Amino acid sequence: MEVKKVNNDYIDEASLIFKLLSNPNRLKMLVNLENKSMNVNELSNQLNMEQSAVSHQLSVLKKHQLVDANRNGKSIYYQLNDPHILDIVNEAVQHSSHVMGGKHHGE
């Protein structure tokens, strides 16, 4: 893939996205939200995390437009706001699997 000259502001924003994705719990949340909306309680149970920690991480993801929230009755459900962010996550996981498996590139 050819890397084109990119506006430095885009590079700065991309760097911020990688910082957001550097937190394993945020990655797990994004992956869990891939196929369905979930509320804090559901994510908390799924990830075995305290609800307050889940809420905090969701607010960070929402602030940076990676998730969105909708109220349904008394519950707030979160879903991916930008589904192609999972392309980045999946590529990173695939690369990790490749490296951890001791494979060389091209295998």
N, C-alpha and C positions, 0 to 999 in steps of 0.2 A: 504494500500500500504506500502510495506517495504521500509524504507529509508536506502540505502546502504552508506557505507563510500565513500565520494566523495572528490576528489582532491580539495584542498583549492583554487586553481586558478579558478576552475569551480564555486565555491561558490562566489568568488569575481566577476566573470563575471555575474553570476545570480543576484547578488546584484545590479550591474550596470543596468541590464535590468529592474529590479523593479524600480530603480530611474528614468529611462527613461519613464516607464509606469505610474509614479506617476503624470504626467502632464495630466490633463483631455483633453486638446486640442490635445495632441499627441494620446491619446486613440481614440478620435473621428476621427482623421485622419486615423488611422489604420483601424478602423471599416468601414469608408467610402471607403477605398481602397480595401476592401475585395473582391468585385465582379467586379471591373473595374478600369482601370487606369484613373487618373484625373490629370489635370494641376493645377497650383497654383490658377488661376482664378476660376475654378470650385470648388475647395476645399474652397476657400475664401467665395464664395457665399453660399455654402452648410453649412459652419460653422459660417457664419456671423462674419468673422474675417478680419482684414486688410491683404492685400496680403503680406506685408513685414513680418508680424508675422507668416503667414503660411509658407513663404519661409524659415524663420529662423528655425521653428520647423521641417520642412522637411529636412533641411540640417543636423540637429542633428540626426534625424532618419536614414538618409542616411549614415552618418559617422559611425553609429553603426550597419550598415547592416540590418536594419529592412525594409527599402524601397530602391528601385532602381529607376533610372531615364533613360528615353529614349527620344531622340529628335524626333519630328515628325513635319517637317517644321520649323516654328518659335517657336513652343510650346514645352515645356518639360513636358512629362507625367510621373507621379509617380505611382508605383505599389508596392505591397508587395514584398519584397525580401525573406521573411521568413514567409509564410502563417501560419505555426503552432504557430506563436506568438499569433494568435487570439485564440488559445486554452486557453492560459493563460488569455487573456482578457475576454473571454467568461466565464471561470470558476470564475473569480473575480466578474464579473457582476452578475452571477447567485448567488454567495455567498452573494453579497450585497442585492439582491432582497430577498433572504431568511432571512437575518438578519433584513432588514428594514420591512419585513412583519411580524416580531415578531415570526417567526417559530423557533422551536428548531431543532437541527440536527436530522436527521432520520425521519422528518415529510415530 
